[in-house]
Amino acid sequence: MKLVERDLEFEFAGALNAFKFDDGRAQTTSSLQAVDFIVEYPHCYRFIEVKDPDEAGAANVKAFADKLKSGRLIRSLAGKYRDSYFFRALAGKNTKKIEYVVLLAMTALDDAVLLTKQAELHRSIPLRHQRWAQDAAAVCLVLNISQWKRLYGEESVRRLSRIESEMASPEEG
């Protein structure tokens, strides 16, 4: 199954279902902060949020970097997860473990920064509590594109503008 978020195309091999959750059709309240995609696998639901400041023509990359550095982005990502989880739970749809995966397509971020942001996201959601019967998420990851491809396969995500530019200017033999 394939889904597109702006300049990135995702292939969800082995998925039973995949859909855009933030398109307004899945929920009707304008105050809900929704993750971009929900993908169903036999063993889990994967909630996916995509942030792509490396997209050609992305608006205000510096503001995005400032939001990331200040912690506002992580709080926003946590809110999107909590609202999506809440909506799906009340709809009776959280019948499997949930994985939350955030793709930060920003080549300027190194692995150490991504790990730090992942730890911040774990605390901000929060993932577990001693009084809860189950964790809020079985998995919570913040990945860049190369990490995503290592985890989910080389063909799991591709940049559409790069493919279009390669097709427009084929190599001479």
Buried (B, 14 or more C-beta within 10 A) or exposed (E): BEBEBBBBBBBBEEBEEBEBBBEEEBBEEEEBBBBBBBBBBEEBBBBBBBBBBBBEEBEEEEEBBEBBEEEEBBBBBBBBBBBBBEBBEEEEBBEBBBBBBBBBBBEEBEEEBBEBBBEBBBEBBBBEEEEEEEBBBBBBBBBBBEBBBEEBEEEBBBBEBEEEEEEEEEEEE
